[in-house]
Structure formats: structure tokens, C-alpha cells
Amino acid sequence: METINSEKRHFPLYLKERIATCLVTCVFLGILNLVVTPHEWWIFWVVLGWSMNLIKQILFWYFTKGEEGKR
């Protein structure tokens, strides 16, 4: 049941593009890691760093949504 003031939150297009770019790049780098250096898993650090950045961007968007024009 929706109230009158409820508004649905949708991810903006730029966040969807960044998430898709991250997924595609990490899968490619994971395959490259498996082929080139299977004994050394450096892809973990790439995924960790990129994921932390994506989480930061999503949290920033979530907590500042609607405050851009209030100045």
C-alpha cells in the first residue's frame, strides 16, 4: 500500500553504466588473471577497490538525493 508522499527510488543511468562497466571489466580481468597468472590472484584487489568505490558512489547518491537544488 502506497502513501501519498511515497516516492520510488530508481538508480540513475550513470550508476547503472558504472556497475555494468565494473562487472564487464572485472570478468575480463578475472579471465586474464586465470590465463596469464593462475598462481597469483591479483584480481581480488581490483574487485575489492572497484567495489568500494561503487558502494561509496551509491551511498552518496542515496543520502544526497533531492538535496542538490536546495541551496
KAZIQUI-V153491 format. One record per residue. N is the residue number from 1. RES is the residue in one small letter. SS is DSSP state (h for helix, s for strand, l for the rest). OMEGA is omega as a letter, one per 40 degrees, with the letter a starting at -180 (999 if undefined). Layout:
n=N res=RES ss=SS omega=OMEGA
n=N res=RES ss=SS omega=OMEGA
//
This chain:
n=1 res=m ss=l omega=a
n=2 res=e ss=l omega=i
n=3 res=t ss=l omega=a
n=4 res=i ss=l omega=a
n=5 res=n ss=l omega=a
n=6 res=s ss=l omega=i
n=7 res=e ss=l omega=a
n=8 res=k ss=l omega=i
n=9 res=r ss=l omega=i
n=10 res=h ss=l omega=i
n=11 res=f ss=l omega=i
n=12 res=p ss=l omega=a
n=13 res=l ss=h omega=a
n=14 res=y ss=h omega=i
n=15 res=l ss=h omega=i
n=16 res=k ss=h omega=i
n=17 res=e ss=h omega=i
n=18 res=r ss=h omega=i
n=19 res=i ss=h omega=i
n=20 res=a ss=h omega=i
n=21 res=t ss=h omega=i
n=22 res=c ss=h omega=a
n=23 res=l ss=h omega=a
n=24 res=v ss=h omega=a
n=25 res=t ss=h omega=a
n=26 res=c ss=h omega=i
n=27 res=v ss=h omega=i
n=28 res=f ss=h omega=a
n=29 res=l ss=h omega=i
n=30 res=g ss=h omega=i
n=31 res=i ss=h omega=i
n=32 res=l ss=h omega=i
n=33 res=n ss=h omega=a
n=34 res=l ss=h omega=a
n=35 res=v ss=h omega=a
n=36 res=v ss=h omega=a
n=37 res=t ss=l omega=a
n=38 res=p ss=l omega=a
n=39 res=h ss=l omega=a
n=40 res=e ss=l omega=a
n=41 res=w ss=l omega=i
n=42 res=w ss=l omega=a
n=43 res=i ss=h omega=i
n=44 res=f ss=h omega=a
n=45 res=w ss=h omega=i
n=46 res=v ss=h omega=a
n=47 res=v ss=h omega=i
n=48 res=l ss=h omega=a
n=49 res=g ss=h omega=a
n=50 res=w ss=h omega=i
n=51 res=s ss=h omega=i
n=52 res=m ss=h omega=i
n=53 res=n ss=h omega=i
n=54 res=l ss=h omega=i
n=55 res=i ss=h omega=i
n=56 res=k ss=h omega=a
n=57 res=q ss=h omega=i
n=58 res=i ss=h omega=i
n=59 res=l ss=h omega=i
n=60 res=f ss=h omega=i
n=61 res=w ss=h omega=a
n=62 res=y ss=h omega=a
n=63 res=f ss=h omega=i
n=64 res=t ss=h omega=a
n=65 res=k ss=l omega=i
n=66 res=g ss=l omega=a
n=67 res=e ss=l omega=a
n=68 res=e ss=l omega=a
n=69 res=g ss=l omega=a
n=70 res=k ss=l omega=a
n=71 res=r ss=l omega=999
//
